[in-house]
Amino acid sequence: MAKIIYIEFNGTEHTVDASPGETLMTVAVRNNILGIAGDCGENCACATCHLYVGDLSEGAADRA
């Protein structure tokens, strides 16, 4: 099980569990992450999801 941290525009953090093979969008929708609607059904067509992956060398992995 992996820990995923979603950060809203206002800085609010949500740490949730994700199973191997799950998409970040699916995990976000299941956990009611604000701003991730998944309207396109994981086809990268609706532009409701925007993802930025932080640099793990900056210690982000240590926060989880």
Phi and psi restraints in degrees (value plus and minus 20) as a CYANA .aco file:
   2 ALA   PHI    -125.5   -85.5
   2 ALA   PSI     131.8   171.8
   3 LYS   PHI    -120.3   -80.3
   3 LYS   PSI     108.4   148.4
   4 ILE   PHI    -135.5   -95.5
   4 ILE   PSI     114.9   154.9
   5 ILE   PHI    -131.7   -91.7
   5 ILE   PSI      96.3   136.3
   6 TYR   PHI    -117.8   -77.8
   6 TYR   PSI     114.6   154.6
   7 ILE   PHI    -140.6  -100.6
   7 ILE   PSI      99.9   139.9
   8 GLU   PHI     -93.1   -53.1
   8 GLU   PSI     146.2   186.2
   9 PHE   PHI     -77.4   -37.4
   9 PHE   PSI     -51.3   -11.3
  10 ASN   PHI    -105.7   -65.7
  10 ASN   PSI     -17.2    22.8
  11 GLY   PHI      75.7   115.7
  11 GLY   PSI     -26.5    13.5
  12 THR   PHI     -84.7   -44.7
  12 THR   PSI     109.5   149.5
  13 GLU   PHI    -124.7   -84.7
  13 GLU   PSI     123.1   163.1
  14 HIS   PHI    -148.5  -108.5
  14 HIS   PSI      96.1   136.1
  15 THR   PHI    -122.0   -82.0
  15 THR   PSI     103.0   143.0
  16 VAL   PHI    -153.4  -113.4
  16 VAL   PSI     142.4   182.4
  17 ASP   PHI    -111.6   -71.6
  17 ASP   PSI     124.6   164.6
  18 ALA   PHI    -155.5  -115.5
  18 ALA   PSI     120.2   160.2
  19 SER   PHI    -109.2   -69.2
  19 SER   PSI     132.2   172.2
  20 PRO   PHI     -75.4   -35.4
  20 PRO   PSI     114.6   154.6
  21 GLY   PHI      73.8   113.8
  21 GLY   PSI     -34.6     5.4
  22 GLU   PHI     -96.6   -56.6
  22 GLU   PSI     125.1   165.1
  23 THR   PHI    -102.2   -62.2
  23 THR   PSI     135.3   175.3
  24 LEU   PHI     -83.0   -43.0
  24 LEU   PSI     -53.5   -13.5
  25 MET   PHI     -86.4   -46.4
  25 MET   PSI     -64.6   -24.6
  26 THR   PHI     -80.6   -40.6
  26 THR   PSI     -63.9   -23.9
  27 VAL   PHI     -82.9   -42.9
  27 VAL   PSI     -62.5   -22.5
  28 ALA   PHI     -83.7   -43.7
  28 ALA   PSI     -65.5   -25.5
  29 VAL   PHI     -83.6   -43.6
  29 VAL   PSI     -63.9   -23.9
  30 ARG   PHI     -81.2   -41.2
  30 ARG   PSI     -50.7   -10.7
  31 ASN   PHI    -121.1   -81.1
  31 ASN   PSI      -6.4    33.6
  32 ASN   PHI      35.1    75.1
  32 ASN   PSI      24.3    64.3
  33 ILE   PHI     -93.9   -53.9
  33 ILE   PSI     101.3   141.3
  34 LEU   PHI     -78.9   -38.9
  34 LEU   PSI     111.6   151.6
  35 GLY   PHI      76.3   116.3
  35 GLY   PSI     -31.1     8.9
  36 ILE   PHI    -128.5   -88.5
  36 ILE   PSI      80.7   120.7
  37 ALA   PHI    -114.5   -74.5
  37 ALA   PSI     -53.5   -13.5
  38 GLY   PHI      44.3    84.3
  38 GLY   PSI      13.4    53.4
  39 ASP   PHI     -80.6   -40.6
  39 ASP   PSI     -45.9    -5.9
  40 CYS   PHI    -108.9   -68.9
  40 CYS   PSI     -23.0    17.0
  41 GLY   PHI      50.3    90.3
  41 GLY   PSI      18.6    58.6
  42 GLU   PHI      49.6    89.6
  42 GLU   PSI      12.7    52.7
  43 ASN   PHI    -124.9   -84.9
  43 ASN   PSI     -14.2    25.8
  44 CYS   PHI      34.2    74.2
  44 CYS   PSI      22.1    62.1
  45 ALA   PHI    -138.2   -98.2
  45 ALA   PSI     -36.9     3.1
  46 CYS   PHI    -123.0   -83.0
  46 CYS   PSI     -34.6     5.4
  47 ALA   PHI      45.3    85.3
  47 ALA   PSI       3.2    43.2
  48 THR   PHI    -105.0   -65.0
  48 THR   PSI     -38.9     1.1
  49 CYS   PHI    -125.4   -85.4
  49 CYS   PSI     109.4   149.4
  50 HIS   PHI    -149.9  -109.9
  50 HIS   PSI     109.0   149.0
  51 LEU   PHI    -145.4  -105.4
  51 LEU   PSI     111.8   151.8
  52 TYR   PHI    -143.3  -103.3
  52 TYR   PSI     103.3   143.3
  53 VAL   PHI    -116.2   -76.2
  53 VAL   PSI     100.9   140.9
  54 GLY   PHI     -91.5   -51.5
  54 GLY   PSI     143.0   183.0
  55 ASP   PHI     -98.9   -58.9
  55 ASP   PSI      92.1   132.1
  56 LEU   PHI     -85.3   -45.3
  56 LEU   PSI     -39.4     0.6
  57 SER   PHI     -90.2   -50.2
  57 SER   PSI     -33.5     6.5
  58 GLU   PHI    -105.9   -65.9
  58 GLU   PSI     -12.4    27.6
  59 GLY   PHI      71.6   111.6
  59 GLY   PSI     -12.7    27.3
  60 ALA   PHI     -80.1   -40.1
  60 ALA   PSI     -56.6   -16.6
  61 ALA   PHI     -87.7   -47.7
  61 ALA   PSI     -46.5    -6.5
  62 ASP   PHI     -95.3   -55.3
  62 ASP   PSI     -37.3     2.7
  63 ARG   PHI     -96.6   -56.6
  63 ARG   PSI     -45.1    -5.1
